[in-house]
């Protein structure tokens, strides 16, 4: 059995909903794949003119690969359209995603003569500093990522990263075809923080900014008030609150929910936001209540920061199951807090021995086989 085939033996959170004629993919993604090199165990930020030694290092696919891997490890059939460099970094990322994680890359392409983008991330004091290098892919690769000459593949959902002042035609095409669009957003470098500049927000079902982004876009002093204000533009608003957890509002049902964060010792926060979104998308497609979706998203993000890297730190169902069994066995647990995650009982596998070991980030991007 190939590694990708073994992936399909994991928990399928949508098993009860699948029917003939369904879209072939649960989630469609497009974006840039980076090679991430992560340094952890730094005592402080690097100081100019000195050499710093890190106690830990890992390498893994990054960028949109963080989200794709997190979704695939949660059992969703995931398709990714991206450009890959024809260098060793690109070959490694392609192999890690397609063969290692079972992600469909039929809409992706290797671009001759284009080198893979690279990000170096340094984690210290619970934060990180990143340095990236890369070039825009050729025009044909960009068109590919925006859905190609036709239309995006049929999928239950798509995750889009909105850019102020720009629209991506594939988002509207996918929404018209019935795909549910979940969107996040990066920092507005223009400083405008104008929601009208997020043209594709009108096609989205859910918008998931962090607290500072939500407040700046709405002008609200409180992130919870900002979430309510955002529902004038999108049906579901989810605002991440850092160490406080997350808050969400569903305009269609009038439901609001807040779930506290799970306290963990963080090794590397790279990709935690992507894992959070993946957890929320999974719960949304499965039809879970809003509070369960928030709790699950927060749990998956908390588990991810205890491993190196963005993509290969994402948990699978065995890790989620192991956490659930462990917290139930610890003395002194708050019964109310345990009930918050009781929905996991019918989801996590009875046997915690996963049929395939999760890949984790390692210092080098591959060892040559001997003999």
Order of alpha helices (4+ residues) and beta strands (2+ residues): alpha-beta-beta-beta-alpha-beta-beta-alpha-beta-beta-beta-alpha-beta-alpha-beta-beta-alpha-alpha-beta-beta-beta-alpha-alpha-alpha-alpha
